[in-house]
Amino acid sequence: MPFPEEYFDAVVSVDSYHYFGTDDLYLPYLAPFLRTGGQLGTVLPGLTHEIDGRVPDHLRHWQQDFHSFHSADWWARHLANSGAVTVTRADVVPDGWRHWQRWEALGVRTAPPEWRAHCAAQAEDLAADAGRTYCFPRLVAYRTGG
């Protein structure tokens, strides 16, 4: 990144950290850009509990992204294991799956035509799951030491 170390007071990621943050080396790369004591916050699609192996049948439309989804506990351990931050919050957005389902339903009506079937399939899966598996983990951490 073209920024000096300790440039940011906060780093916020909404609906994207799971695409790159599962890499064990990413947070140690990112953390130096955050001032010591600065905060990292993320809300991302995830799971109520870890699932190893096969994606459950009622979540069949999520095959490609599914393995980047993790629980709040998994994310807390992953961030803490980096040694770059101290996690101060790791929980889930209450009824997050319902918000997610409403977003997908809106996409059925307003997304470009090539995305509408995808949105419909995801809204259907979220309804079938009813919060048993899908959620929105949210995490807050602060950067330790320089």
Beta strands, then each sheet from edge to edge (+ up, - down):
strand 1: 8-14
strand 2: 34-43
strand 3: 46-47
strand 4: 85-92
strand 5: 134-135
strand 6: 137-143
sheet 1: 1+ 2+ 6- 4+
sheet 2: 3+ 5-
end
